[in-house]
């Protein structure tokens, strides 16, 4: 179960320590990471009531009733006051205020978040995704995040009839959210993976007709009609014997449809072949237009009848989220390409500077498709022929991640019109014909805020909107940078968003701050820099001396000391690698983080003697020569 505690700050910015409240399970309180015990059920009940009230006044009378029910002792009100004192003592220094507010008390938490409110917020967002645009994949991600917060019965260590009623209400909320989530997942063809989960829940909630409907649908659409009808018979018996009632109209209607075989198996929509896709990336934010473009390329009839593209290229700068989008799209389309869903890292930007040859890639793909090692030929041509023959009668989606160039993937493209290839790359692949290209840019400010806030996982981003905006701006809306920044802040409870923004605002330390374990923006940019031709590396370093993030051909030529035509050629070569972005003819934008990295090369570039023989040579020609050499050695 995912551990997700909501962090709440006190009413004075910069004062108080972070306090964490968890209600979806045993009541738990942590201040600055240290667990604080509330002695006795009475104090726990009082705090639980104040938390459930969500900032509203809880009267003394209601608190007395929550603790003792209809037979309170004569000293009940005094004991409530003592319990309030205990709660205040345990939360001292956390910036959480228990106010006296006639006729009772109110808990003041500036962020206003508990894990219960986070659950409700995510469920509301999931429903909004469905209602506004039918964005089912995004809705499922939100539902699953919400459900992962639930660690058992609400407030299970608080013994009170009032709290039991709160727990029952939430249990109903949770089951409704789960049923809504499962319906969407069944629409996406995830029947087989849900059956065990549904059977366990139906066992615990045999009278829950919504869950029973989900289980029966999953079984029927997998072709297990007899099992689905057996579930109905068992449920009807439970309802009759234990609840003196009959199944509702929805359950009876579903049973009737299954009996006449109206709810037939859906093999066309159910992935059943090998799958090597990585897990979906829940942090993917925005990209609805780009995802729609990919889906429309793969589903032409639904999109309006245009010719289907068997290959979609997703390109963009390092860290912009190409792989995440490719995985999301492949999972969204898995039901359409049921025979295989394959993923292969082509390694264009591995640490050692090598990348996978086409022959080696075909070997991996054939093994994933189930071809025994001993039957895979040695030569590139023979492997490509076997690969295409193996896909001729299959519907498969193949994700080729981190591709170097067209020559690396051309032998991997299937001939079958029933297959889809998704290619992610930092380079523009002008050498592939008949493909659809989807280019990713950095996120707009509002979507950057959403990503940062979601990755942070607490309310600090919402509490400090101006500083959050500064972080998004300093990260340039780059998803990788925002995720790293959020990760650093998430593991530093004593930092505010303003602290992080201040550290990022130090231009010399910007890239150093955007580093978390083995992930860093600088390492991604370094891997792109290493793939440049030496002359282009030199020119890229020169751009670090640009006055702003906009540079025109004349300024670049002046900095490099080369003719305008040559400077433009080099700028276009960098644009093909998504290290600069053309805006209007003759003008280019340098992303703030790319510019910061280029500045780290400036001193080194100044000391270098300009390699005239490399500047004279067109970098595209040298790259083409290098690819041809690798292709000749590819099958070795």
N, C-alpha and C positions, 0 to 999 in steps of 0.2 A: 504494500500500500504506500502510495506516495505520501511523504511527510510534507505537509504544507500548512504551516502556521502563519497566521496573519500578524504582522508586526504593527503595533500601534504606538504613536508617540504622544507625549503629553502636550499640554496647551501652550507651553512656552518654547518657541523655536530655539533649539540649541541647548535646552535644559532638560533634565530627566533622561532616564535610560529607556531603551526599547523594552516594551512589555509585550508578551505573546499570550494570547488567550486561545485555547482550543476547547470547543464545545462538542464537536462531532465525534464523540467517543468520551472517555473520562474527562472531566473538567481538569484542565491543566493550565498553570500560570508560570511563565518564566520571565524573569527580569534580567536583561543583559545576558541572556543565555543560561542563567542560574534558576533552577526550579525552586519555587516557593510553595511550601506546604500551607494549606489552610486547615488548621486542626478542627476536627469535628464536622459532622454533617450539617449542623446549623449554619456555620459560617460559609460552607460551600453552597448551601441552598440559597443564602442571601446573595452571595456574589453571582450565582447562576441566574437568579431572578433579575438582578440589575443588568446583567449582560443581555439576557433575552429581551428586556424592555427596550434595548437599543437607544438609550439616551432619553427615554421618557421617564417621568416620575413614577416610582413604584411606592404606593402608599404603605404605611406601617400595617394597616389592616390586611392588605393583600400579602405582605411578607409574613405576618403571623399565620395566615391561612395556609401559605405555601409550606411553612415549616411544620406546623402542628395539625393542620386540618381543622375539623369542627370542634375539637376539644383542647384548646390551648390552655396552658397553665396561667395562673393569676399574674405571674411575673413576665408574661410573654413580651410585652412591649419593652421592658427593661432589657430582656435577653436579646431582643433585636438590636437595641442600641449597642450592647456589648459586642454583638457580631459585626456591626458596622465598624466599631472601633478596631476589631481584629482585622477586618478587610483593609482598612486604611493603613494599619501598621504593616501588613504584608506587602502592600503596594507602595510603601513610602519610598520616595526617591525616583519613582518611575514616571512621574508627571501625570499620573492618573488620579483624578479627583472624584471622591464620593461626596457629592454635595447634599447638604440638608435642604430639602425643597418641599415645604408643607404641601400635602399631608404625609410626606415620606422622604424618599431619597432618590438621587439620580446619579448615574455613573457618567462622568465626562471623559471621553477619549477623543482626542482631536481627530484622529484618522477615521474614527467611527467604524473600523473594520474588525470583524472576528472571522474565523473560518466559516461560520454559518452564513454570514453576509456575503463572503466571497463565493460560497456555493450558490447562493441565490442570484448573485450578479452574473456568474458564468452561465447559469441556466437561462437567465433572461437574454443574455447575448446570443446563446444558441438558438433560442426561439426567434430572435430578431433576424438571424442569418436565414432561417427558413422562410419567415414571413416576407422579408423584403426582396430576396433574390433567389430563393431556392438553393442557397449555398450549403449543400448538405454535408460536404466534407468538412468545412469549417465548423458547422454546427456540431458534428460528431466529436471533433477535437475539444470543443468547449464543454460539451456534456461529459466527456470522459475525464477532463480535468476536474470538473465539479464533483463527479462521483468518486474520484480518487481521494478527495478530502475526507470521505466518510470512513471513520475507523471503528464502526460498531454502533451500538445504541447511543443516542445523544445523552450526554451527561450521565453516563452509566454509574458513576460513583457518587451521585447525588440522589438521596432517597426521599422522595416527596411526591404526593399525588399530583400536585400542580406541575412539577417537572415531568412526571410520567405523561401527563396530557400534552405537554410541549413536545416530548419525544415522539409520541404517537402521531402528532401533526406533522413533524418533520419526516417521520418514516413514510407517511403518505406522499409528501413532496418528493422524497428520494425515489420512490417506486414510480411515480408519474414521470419523473425526469428519465429514469432508466428505460421505461417503456417507450418514451418518445425517441430516445437514442437508438434503441434496438430496432425500432421500425425503420429508421434511416439506414442503419447498418444492413438490415435485410434487403432494403431497396438496392443497396450497393453489392448484394450477392455474398455477404459474409455469413451464410447460414451455418456452415460446418463448424466454424470457430465459435459460434454463439451457443450451440446446443447444450454443451456441458454446463456452461454458465447459467443458462435458462432452466435446465433441469434442477440444479441446486436451489435456485430461487423459488421455483414452483414447489419444491419439496417443503420449503420453510413457509411459503405463503400459498397453500393449496387452494384457497378461496379467491385468490387474486386473479380475476378473469382476464385482465389486460396481459399479465404475464403468461397465462395459459394460452391466450390467442397468439402471442409471439412464438411460443414453443411449438404450437400446432402448425403455424405457418412455416416455421423453419423446417420442420420435419416433412411436411407435405411438399414443399418446394424442392426438397432433396430427393423426392420420390418415395419417401417412407410413409405412405398414406395410412397403413394399418397402425403404425405407432402413433400417428397423430390422432386417429380416432380412439385409440386406447387411452390417450391422455384425456380426451373429452369425457369418455365414460367414467374414468376415475374421478375427474373433477365434479361431474354431475352427482356421483355417489356421495362425495364429501359434502357438497352443498345441500343435498337432501337430508343426509343423516345428522350433520353437525349444525347446519344453519337453517334447516327447515325451509329451504327456498329452491328455486329452479335456476338453471343458467340463464343469463341475460340474453337479450336479442342479438348482441354482437357475437357472442360465443356460439349461440345456436345457428346464426347465419353462416359463420365460418365453417361449422361442422357440416352444414348442408352442402356448402360449396365443395368441401373435400369429398363427401360421399359421392357426388355426381362427377367427381374428377375435374371440377371446374378450376381448382387450384392445382394445375398440373406442374410437374417438375420443370425447373428452368435451367437446363444445362447450358443454354446459350449465355446466361448471365452469371454463371458460377465458375470462378477460376478453379481449375483442378489440376493443372500441370505444375511443373517445377517453378518455384519462386525463390529468387535470391535478392529480392528488393529489401533494402534496409528499412527500419521502422520509419513511419511518417514523422515529419518534423513539426511538433506542435507550435514552435515559435514563428512559423511562416505567417507573416502579416501582409495584408493587401494582396497584390498580384492577381486580383480577380479578373482583370482584363486579359492579362497574360495567360492565366489558366484557361480562360474562355477561348482564347485564340488557339491554344493547343488542342483543346477538346473539339473545337469546330474543325480543325484540320484532320482530326481522327474520326469524327462523326459527321461526314458531309451532309447526309440527308437531314439530320436534326438541325444542322446549321444553315440550311437553305439550298443544298444541292450542288455546291461547288465541288470540283474534283478533289478527292481525298489525297492528302500528302502523306506518303509513307515515311518521311523523315522530317523531323522538326529539330532545328538547331536553336539552343538557348545560349546566347552569348552575353557577356558583360564583364565588368572589371572584377578583380579578386575580391571575394567576400561579399558579393552583392546578393547571393542566395540562389545561384543557378541550380546547384545540386538539390537543394530543398524543393524548389519548384518542380524539377524533373521527377523527383520521387513522389511528390504529391500528385502530379499529373498521372504518373504510371499507376498509382494506387486507385485514383479516381476512374481510370479506364480499364482496370484489371478485369472487370466483368465482360468487357468487349473483346479482350485478348486472353481468353481463358486457358489456352494451352501452355503458355509459359510467360513468366514475368521475370526478366533477367536484368541484373545490374552488374556492370564491370567498370572498375576504376582503371582508366587508360594511363594514368600516371604521368601526364605531361609536365607536372610541376612537383615531382617528388624531390626529396631533399638531395639525392645524389645526382640530380640532373638527367637521369635516364627516364625513358618512358617505354611503354609496352609496344613491342612490334606487332604488326597485324597478324603474323603467324601465331605468336604466343597468345594474343587475344582470342583468336579462333579456337585454339586449343582449350582455353578456359571455358568459352561459350559452349563448345561441343560437349565437354564433360558435364556442364550444368544442365544441358539438354538430355543427358542420359547416355551419351555415346561412350562406350568403354575406351579406356586409354589405348588399348592394343589395336583398336580399329581406327585410330586417328592417324592419317598419313603425315609424313614429315614436311612435304613441300607446301608453300603458301597457296599455290593454285589449287592443289588437290584438297587442302583444308577448306578453302573458300567454296569449292564445288560441293563438298559434303555438307557444309553448313547450309548452303542454299537449298540443297535437296532435302535436308532434314526439316526445313521450314516450309516446304512447298505445300504441305497439307495441314499446317498449323496456323493458328492465330496467336501471335506472340507480340508482346511489347518488350523492347530491349532498351535499357538505359546505358549509354556509353558516356561515362563521366570523365571530365578533365581531359579532353581530347586536344592533341597538339595541332593537328592540321588535317586537311582533307585526305591526304595520302594515307594517313594512319587508319582511317575508318572506311575508305572506299571499298576494300575487299570484304568488309563486314556487313555491307548493306544487302538485305535479302531481296530476292526477285519477287517474292509473293506479295500481292496487293493486300493480303490479309494480315500483314505484319506492320508494326509501327516501331520506329527507332527514334529515341529522344537523345540528342547529343548535347552535352554541356561543355562549353569551351570559353576560354578567355580571348580567343582569336576569332576574327571574322572569317568564316569558311567560304571564300568566294569560289573555291574549286569544286564545290558540289552543285550539281544541277538538279532542278526540280524539287528543292527543299523549301520548307517554310521556316523563316527565321523570326525568333522572338528575342528582342534585345531588352535586357533589364537595366534600369537606371537605379540610382539610389532612391530611397523612400522619401516621399514628401514629408514635411514636418509633422503633420498630424498622425500619419501612419508610423513615423519614427517614434513619436510619443507612445503610441499604443504598444509597439514592440518593446520599447524600453520598460514601460510599466508592467507589461505581462511577464517579461523575463525577470524583472526585479522581484515580483511576487508579493510585494507588500504595498503599503499606501504612501510611501515616501514620495514617489513621483507625483502623486495627486496632491500631496500636501505642499510641494514646492514647485508649482507650475513654471515659474520664471526660470529657475535653475534647471528644471527638466528640459525646457526649451533650449537652454544654453548647451546642455550635454548633447542633445540631438543635433544642434547646429555644429558643434565642435567635432562631432563624429561624422558630419557630412551626410547624415541619413544612411550610412553604410550599415547594413544589418549585422555583419560580423563585428564591427566596432561597437555597436549598441549592445550586442549580446555580451561582449567581453566587459564593457563598462558596467553593465547590470550585474554580471557575475562578481566583479570586484566589489561592488557596493553591497551585494547580497551577503557576502562573507565578512563584511565590516560593519557590524551593527552600530558602531560608534560614529560612523561617517554620516553626514547628511548629503543630500544630492548637491547642495552648494559646495561642500568640501570636494566632491568629485569634479564638479564643474571648474572649481579653482585650479585643481591639479591639471586638468586637461587644457586650461587656458594658457598654461606655461608652454609656449610653442616649442621650446627645446626639449621638453619632457613628454610631449603629446604622445608620440609613438611608444615611449617606454611605459606610459600608463596603460596603454591598450594592449596588455599582455596578461594572459591567465594560463598558467601551466604551459601546455604545449601549443596553445593557440595565441597568435598575435597577428596584428595587422602588418607589422613590419616584415614578419617571416613570409607572409603571402606575397607582399610586394617584392621582397628579395627573390622569391622563386620566379616571379615574372621577369625581373631585371636580369637574372642569370640566363634566361632563354633568349635575350636580345643578342643580335650581332654586336661585336665589339664597337663598331662605329656608332651604332644606335645606342649602345650603353653610354658612350661618351656624350652623345647629343642629349640623351635623357638627363644626365647629370647637369648639363649646362642649364636646363630649364629650371633648376632649383634657384637660379638667380633672377627669375622673372619677378617683376614688381607686384603683380596681383595674380589671382587665379585665372585671369584671362590673358591670353597672349596671341598676338597676330604674327603673321609670317615675317614682317619686317623686323619686329623686336627679336624674334627667335634667330633670324639671320644675323642680326647685329651681335647678339650674345655669343653665337657660335663662330662668327667670323666666316660665314659661308654665303654664297649667293642666295637670293630669295628663292629661286626655283628649287635649289637643293634643300633649303630649310623646309619648304613646303612638303617635299617628298618625304623627309624624315618625320615631319609632324603627321602626315597621312599614315606612315608605317606605324607610328605609336598609336594612332587612332584605331588602326586595324587590330591592335592588341589591347584596346580599351584602357590605355594609359593616359590618353587625352581624349576629349570629346569635341568634335566639330560643332560649332554653334551656327555661325553664318559663314559664307565663303571667305576663307583667309583668316578666320579667327577660331581659336580653340579654347576650351575650358579645361583647367587642370583641377581635379578633385583635391580638396584641401589636404587629405591624408596622403595622396600621391605626391603632392607638392612638398609636404613635410618630409617624405622619404627622399625625394629628389634633392632636398637641401642637405641631407646627410652625405650626399655624394659630391656636393659642390666643391668642397676643399680638395678632395681627391682629384676631381676633374681639373681644377685649376693647375694642379701640379703635373698633370699628364701632358705629354706632347701630343698634339692632335694627330691621330692616325690618318694622314691624308689619303693613303691608299684605300682605307676602309670607307672614308667619307665619300670618296669618288665612286665606290661600288654600291649599287642599289641593294639595300638590305633584303628586299624581296627575292632578288636573284640568288643571293647566297643561301637564303632559307630554302628555296626550291632545290638548289643543288644538294643541300644537306639531306632533305627528305628523299631525293632520288637515291642517294647513297644508302640511306637506311633501308629503303624498300628493296634494294638489291640484296641487302644482308638480312632481310626480315625473316626468312625461313630458316636461317642458320641456327 
